[in-house]
């Protein structure tokens, strides 16, 4: 995702002289092409994220379209108050890009994990939260974010994630993308979990369950139309995210359900648990630890079906 | 206009601030009185601004990073003609636009909302960089408090601006030696303050922050030709202008009663 981001940004910056990139001393060599072409619009802001975020706001107040870029915990939690006061209170078109989100950098330890960033940023007024699923969605999301006249948080993974889309998809902020049709359950994945969700759909099909799969890239604002349809059509709606349940994507759907009670589908949330990951290990290992795998998801869905049929038998 | 007129405006604004605090019961009067001369020197003495066209792109920017002194900024903007002076009567009133800490786009002439300390200098640096990219040669004046120098982000900004050789940025420290609940140099090791800024790469000046001629003379000469951002350590007195408030930190939170307002206005030669 990060290479697609750097490449797309470099292309877009040639037609938009308001774009300015602020890096928190990260992305070694990644932006060489960008820096070579627009040296006056690149700033290595050092390891000083609070200053970076406020500076981005100052730039936006003077007509620029700043994009901040560093590892997710440091461009979210570390400078949260600057995002709240300077970016969101002023409703400025600053694009905050977090790299290595979720468990992407699992091997670097919990300081570099971000299973709280969706929760943190989506509670801020004026903020839009986008979690692209693959490199194609990264490009589309960046284009859409630059058209959006307000704060955007873009939550990216790392590099080398599998491509789901064959090309850059039609993309609107706040509109989920159905990547597979199904009739029984709806797997709503946000961000880099989409390939896992598709894998889970394959496993479910082997058990006779036809799953629709959605790339629910925008966590804020929610795609209400899609939610309304999904909760009236399917047996289960399953949210899948590489993020904690508390305050995350699944939690935001649960909040939506409080306001718009469902007629049919039951909500299942696949997310990291309320505990730090305190072992060495890469992303795949960490995902297994949290049961965020194709098998894990399929099993949870099947267990939910068994529970449901048991309930029906008891009621009968 | 001469220095005498500027000083007269300062006195009038101080009187206004005392009345505003009394009327609404809003705190931070001492902090507001402390920075009045700095604001008047900037707004009347040097800023390239047009109250009739407050958003013109080439304007100089002024940021009151110590947002708790917002009443001083409101009064300055009103006296300068950005909006009607009658509006000051709505300061801190419910439903009004003059909150105790500024709201974004609250009134014409207000550049940014502040209130949480340690944001303004970084905001100003971002503005200056935007000006450089867009080839607009405005200057950015940021007034911070000495208490604000507690914030780590202030020093992040202090390290960044010299690296970018932002000679059109000036940080004015309203150095009144107090913060909310204590002597600023006792709470944190602030001294030697000028040397700190100097060692961070700023072109530094230490002046009497109530000497209008000195202030105007210095602010008019920014950029100062050194190629560095400028830090002004303005030695000030909290509560300046009202004898019984001067250097008495109770007036960080105290509200003047009617009798105190009358005494203050007499001292300021306004009645």
Interface residues (C-beta under 8 A of the other chain):
Chain A: X20 X40 X41 X43 X45 X46 X48 X50 X51 X53 X54 X55 X56 X57 X58 X59 X60 X61 X62 X63 X64 X66 X81 X82 X85 X86 X89 X90 X91
Chain B: X57 X61 X104 X111 X112 X113 X115 X116 X118 X119 X122 X123 X124 X125 X126 X127 X128 X129 X130 X131 X132 X133 X134 X152 X153 X156 X157 X159 X160 X164
